[in-house]
Amino acid sequence: MDLQDQLKKLFPDHQESNEPIEKVTENHELFIQKEPMICKYEKRKGKATTIIEGYEGSDEDFKVLAKEIKTKLSVGGTFKDGAIIIQGDYRDKIMNILKDKGFKTKRVGG
């Protein structure tokens, strides 16, 4: 007995819909600034962190950018006090991601 048969037994009155499921994709435009964003390396509590600062747009846009960077790199991180804090030293990869999006970046700290 497969899953479809089990569901039919649980919900005998259910009618299946043949309509295609629409996927909603949110295409969010980020504010492109004139000044470069600062991408620096720090050690906090003995662990390597990459900090991105200097975004001039809204905090909501910066949070969207933080989530996208964390997802692409598959790392942890947070958004605090107008800065994105990423766990680990990913300056080169982050700078490439930001350049692809049209941002200017400046490497600080080694």
C-alpha positions, 0 to 999 in steps of 0.5 A, a space after each residue: 500500500 503506497 502513500 496515495 492509497 493511505 491518504 485516500 483511506 484517511 480522506 475519502 471525500 477529498 478531490 484531487 486538483 489537477 491545477 499546477 502549483 504556482 511558485 511565488 518567487 520574490 525578486 527583490 531589488 537591492 539598493 546599489 550604493 556609491 561607497 564600497 562595502 567593507 568586508 573585514 576579518 576578525 576573531 571573536 572568542 577565538 573563532 574566525 568571523 567575517 563582518 560586512 559593513 557600510 550598506 547605505 540602504 534600508 535594514 530590510 534590504 540588508 537582512 535579505 542580502 544577509 540571508 542570501 549570503 548565508 544560504 549560498 555559503 551554507 554557513 551561520 551568521 547574523 545581522 546586528 547593528 547594521 553589520 552582517 556577521 558570518 561564521 568563518 573566513 569567507 571574505 573572498 567568496 563574499 566579495 565575489 557574491 557582492 561583486 556579482 550583485 553590483 556592489 563595490 567591496 573593500 577588503 580590510 584586515 589582512 
